[in-house]
Amino acid sequence: MTSVATLQPDPAPIVACTVSRDVQNFEILIDDMEAELGEAWGDLGFDDALVFLDQPDSASLQFIAVAVDAEDEGDLSRITEVIRAAKARKVKVILVANQISPMALHQLMRLGAEDFVPYPLPEGALHDAIERVRAPDPVAAAPAPALPPEEALPPPSFKAKGDRQGVLLPVHGMAGGTGTSTFAVNLAWELATVDPKDPPRVCLMDLNLQFGAVATYLDLPRKDAIFEVLTDLGSQDSDSLLKSMQTFNEKLHVFTAPNDMLPLDIVSGEDLGRLLDMVLANFDFVVIDMPTAVVAWTEAVLTRAHVYFAMLELDLRNAQNILRFVRALKAEALPHDKLRYVLNRAPKFTDLSAKSRVKRMAESLDIDIEVQLPDGGSQVTQANDHGLPLAVNAVKNPLRKELQKLAKSLFDLNRATEAGKA
């Protein structure tokens, strides 16, 4: 590592700097910078950075990594000056944030930071961020395109009128790898295509803000507008929300996860509740892919949900997590009776031993496992990798057939309820 004191003319120019109150508070960042850049980087304090950016030596800088933590929130003015000075000299900015509030993160990102990585740094996160900021500017590489890529994407084909009373169907995995995203994507598609003559209007929302896979499973880009919506929910209306969405095959409207990993608490429960109310007022069905973690805004989703699907598999970790989840809901007096348990990769009809285990698991947890989905096998992975629902890529897959039945039952129940109200 090269310190400020040794920023002298050298055969290897300084191409990057960390900027922080005390770089020793970010030891992982030091290790990753050395692994990526060797000796071609330095570390600066906030005041030193302003001085250095005014010097000729800063001309070789490609980017700075501004590292902040909760203690820096009381003095954001110096940090904003550093970011503005870097942007004025066309030096790119990577923001490394450790437990700062969503409002502070939003403020710093709006100043023009090109990328954001949380601290402690996930493996490979800094490498990926550096690759992104070093990538050539697409505007410079392809001057004067007719339309930006996002504008060329198919937008929703209707205007927001607020004339619907949508059914909210969140999907929450009781453990990692239970097939939550696959279930959410395919259920949403089956609902969108359940009635060819009078199809319902369906929205699929990916609220797994860090590792959401909906965009991957439908081969959709992650729009920058998603970040703008999530970080400024107070100023959003139905029209701007619809513009941030994309359509898949002209039938399913999709609100993807953001392009970059964001803190799960960047959204407040009140703001997310307002967002959901807008979506429900414009769609017949809203399917949400939830993060595995329980966060502050989980309550906003649960209280508005008509059915809250809990995905599980037949193993001990899922059983233990269900106990914890239900206990947490009861402790907060939240409506745990909305939970509908879905067993993924359920045993075959002839596997009597495994079916007996399912029964014992349900009895011991005092729950009803109302939906049992068969193992779709390798076709599920292939469909996800190709960015297509099972109904398009593997029509006769047993998992697809069960999801089709579930979507039809939800659709019929909703139509019957509407008819009863009329």
N, C-alpha and C positions, 0 to 999 in steps of 0.2 A: 504494500500500500504506500502511496506517495502522500505525504502530509503537505499542508499549506506552505510550511517553511521551505520545502524543497521543490516548489514549483519553479524550477529553473530551466533554461533552454536545455533541451535534451534530444538525442536522436529520435526517441519515441515521444511524440507530442501527447499532451494530455487531451484525451477525447471525451472524458466524462468526469463529473464530480458528484459526490454525495453532498447534500446540504442539510444540516441538522443542528439542533441545539447541542447535542453531544452524540457523535457517531458511535460511541461505545455502548449506547443503549440499543444499538441495532447490529449486534454481532453477526447475525446471519447475513445481513446485507453486506457487511464487510467481506465475509467469506465468498459470497456469490459474486461480488464485484471483482474480487481478485481472480476468481475462477473464469470470469467472462473476459476481463480486460488486462490481467496481469499487472504490470506497473504503469499502465497508461491511464491512470485515474488518480484523483485527489479527493480530499475531504475538506469541507469548508463549513464555517459557522454562517449564520444568516447574515451578519454584518460583513464578514469577509467576502461572502459571495457577491454582495452588491459592489464591493470594491473591485473584485477580480473580473466581474463581467464588464467593467469599464476599461480594462486593460487590453492591450493588443494580444497578449497570450491567450485570451479567451476565444480568439478567432477559430482555434482548432476544435472547440467543444462541439460535440454532436448532441449531447443531452446532459441534463442534470437529474439526479434522483433526489427529490425533496422528501426527507423522512420526518414525519411528525407523529407525536403521540398526544395523549390527553393533556399533558402539562403545557403543550404549546397552544391550546385553544384560547388561553387568555391573552395571547399576543399574536393574533393572526395577521396583524397589519404588516409586520416585518416579513412574514412568509409570503403574503400577497405581493409585496414589493419585489421580492426575489423572483417570483413567477412572472410578474409583468416585465421585469428587466430582461429575463431570459427570452420571453416571447418577442420583445422589441429587437433582440439581436438574433432572432430566428434559431434559438437554441431550444430543442425540444425538452419537455418536462415529463418525468415519470414520478407520480405521487406514491410514496410508500407510507401507508397509514396504519397506526397501531392504536385501536380503541379510541378513535375520535368520533364525535357525534355525527349523525347523518347530515345535520345542517352545516357543520364545519366542512365536511367532505364535499357537500354540494357546492359551497361557496368557493372552495379551492379548485374544484373541477371546472366550474364555470369560467374561471380566469383563463382557461385554455390548456390545462394539462392534457397531454396526448394520451396518457395511460395511467391506470391505477392498479396497484397490487396491495393486498392486505399484508400486515405483518403480525405474527411470524410468517415469513415467505413460504408459500407452498413450493414443493420441489419443482424446479423448472419455470416458476412464474416469472422471475426476473429475466431469465434467458428469453422467454417468449415476448415479454414487454420490450426488451431491447431490440429484438428482431422486428417488432412492429414499428417502433419509432425509426429504425434504420431503413425500413422499406421505402422505396421511392414514392413520392407524392403522386397518387393516381391522376390528379389534375394536371401536373406537369408532364406526366408520361403520355397522357392522351388529352391534348388541349381541346377546349371547346366542345365537349360532348353535347349531343342534342338534349339529353336529359340526364340528370344524376341517376345512378343505379336505383336508388330508392324510389324515385319518381316513376321509374319504368315498371315497378312491381304492380301487380293488379291490386287496386284498392277495393275496399268494400263497395258493393254495387247498390247501396241504398243510403238514404240520408237519415240521420238520427231524428226520430219523431217522439221517442219516449212513450210509444203506444203498446208496449209489451209488459208482461209480468212473468219474467223468466224463472225457470227452475234451476237452482244452483246445485251442482253436483261436484263437490271437491273429492279428490282422491289422495289419500295420505298413506304412505308406506310405513308399516310398523317396524321395518328394518331396511337397511340398504339392500338393493338387488331383488326386491320382491315383485318387480315388474310394474311399478306404479305408472311410469311414463308410457309404457306400451299399452297398458289398460286405458289410460286417459285418452291417448291419441286415437286408438281404435274405437273406443266407445263414442267419442265425439264424431268420428267419421260415420259410424253406423247410424247415429242419430240424425246426422245431416242428410243421409240418403235413405232413411227409413220409409219415406213416402214420396215416390217419384212425382206424383201429381200435385201434391201440396206439401213440399218439404218444410220442416221447421227451420227457423233461423238459429244456427248453432255457433257459439263462440268457444274456442279452446284457449285457456289462459295458462301460461307457464309461470308460476310464481316461485319456482325454485331458482332464486336469483343468482345462485352461484354455479350450480351444475345442471341447469335445466337442459333437457335433451329433446324437447318438442321440435325445435327448429331442425335438429339433425334428423329426427324420425320422419319429418315431412319435407326434407330437403329445401328449407327456406332460409334466407339470410337473416341475420339478426340486425334489425334496424337501429340506427343511432337514436331515432325518435323514442324508442322504448326507455332509454336512459332519461331523456328529457321529461317524459311523462312521470316516471317513478320519483324523480328528484324535485318535481314541481307540481305535485298533485293538486295543490290548492288552487291553481289557476287553470286547471284542465276543464274542458266541457265535453259533451258527448261527441261533437264533431271532431275535435282534436284527438280524442281517444280513438275514434274509428279510423282516422288517418294514420295512426301509428300501427294499425293492424294490417295483416296481409290475408289474401284468400288462397286456399288450396283447392285446385281444380274447380274454382268458381262456386264452391258449395260450402266450404268450411272457413270461417273467419278465425284467424289465429293471432293472439297476442303472445309473442315469443319472450323468452328470457333475454335480458340485456346481453350485449356483446362481451362485456367484461364482468368479472366477479364483483358483486356489490355486497356490502354488509346486509345481513338479513333484516336488521333493524333500521335500514335507511327509510323504510315506510312506517308510518305510525298507524295504529289501529283505526283512528278516526278518518285519516285520509284514505286508507284502503277501503274502508266501509263506503265512503262516498264514491270511490271508483267502481266498486261492485254494484252500487245502486244504479249508476249510469249504465253499466253493462246489462244488468237485469231488465232495465227499462227498454232495451232495444233488441233483446234476443229472447227466443223461446227457451233455449237450453244453454247453460253456461257450465262447461266442464273445466275444473281447475286442477292442474298438476301441482300438488303442494310439496314443499321441502320436507324431508324426514324430521327435521328439528321442529320443536314447538316454539313459536316466537310470539312477540307481543300482539301481532295482528292475527294470530290464529283464531282468537275469539271472534274477531269481526267476520271471518269466513264461516266459522261454525254456527254462529247465531243466525246467519242468513241462509245457511244451507237447508235444503229440503231433505236430502239424504247425504250423509258424510261417509264415503266408502273408505274402509280401513283394510288395506292390502296386507296379507300375511302369508307365510309359508309354514309348513308343518315342521317346526323345529323349536328348540328351547328358547333361543334368543327372541323370537317373535312372541312367544308366550309371555316371557318376562316383560317385554316392552309393552305389550297390551295391558298388563297389570299396572305398569307405571303410568301409561297414558290415561287409562280410565280413572286411576286414583287422582291424577293431577286435575282432570276435568271435574271430578266430584268435589275436590277441595276448593275449586273456584266457583262451584255452583253453576257449571256450564252444562248445556244440554247433551249429556253423553248418550241419551236415548236415541239420538239421530244417527249414531254409528251403525253401519251395516258392514258386516265382516265378509271379506272376499278372500277365499283361499285360492291362491295361485299354485299352479303345478300340482293340482289335486291328484290323489291316487286313482288309478283306473278302477273300473267297476269290479273287475275280478280280483283286485288286490285287497282281500278281506282283512288282512293284518293291518295294512296302512289305514283302511277305512275305520277300523276299530280305534286306531290311534287318534284319528280326527275326532271321533265321538268323545273319547276320553279328554282330549284337549279342550273341546267346547264345554264339557261338563265341569272340568276343573277351573276354567276361567269364568264360568257362569255366563256364557255368551251363546248366541245362535250364529252359526256360520251359514248364512243364507245363500251364498253364491259360491260354487266350486268350479274353478276353471281348469280345464285339462292342460297338460304340457303341450305347447305348440311345436316344440322341437326346433330344429335348426332353421326352419322357415321363418320363424319369428325374428331371429337375428338377421337373416338375409333381408327381410322386408324392412327392418329398421335401418340397416346399412344402405339400402337402396333409396331410403326416404319415401316409402310408400306404405299405406295402410295394408293390413292383411287382406281386406276385401278386394284390393287391387292386385296385390302380388301373390296371394295364396288363398284363393276363394274358398277352397274346400278344406282348409285347415280346421281342425276341431276347435281350436281356441277361437277362431273367427266366428264359427257357427254359434258358440255359446254367447259371445259378445253381441252378435246379431239378435239373438233371442232376448238378451237383457235390454238392449236398446229398444226393441219392439214393445216389451212390457212397460218400460218407462214412458214411451211415447203414448201407448194406449191408455195408461193410467192418467197421464196428464190431460189427454183429450176427454176422457170420461169426467175428470174433475171439472174441466172447463164447461162441459155440457151441463153438468149438475148445477154450476153457478148460474148459468144462463137460464 
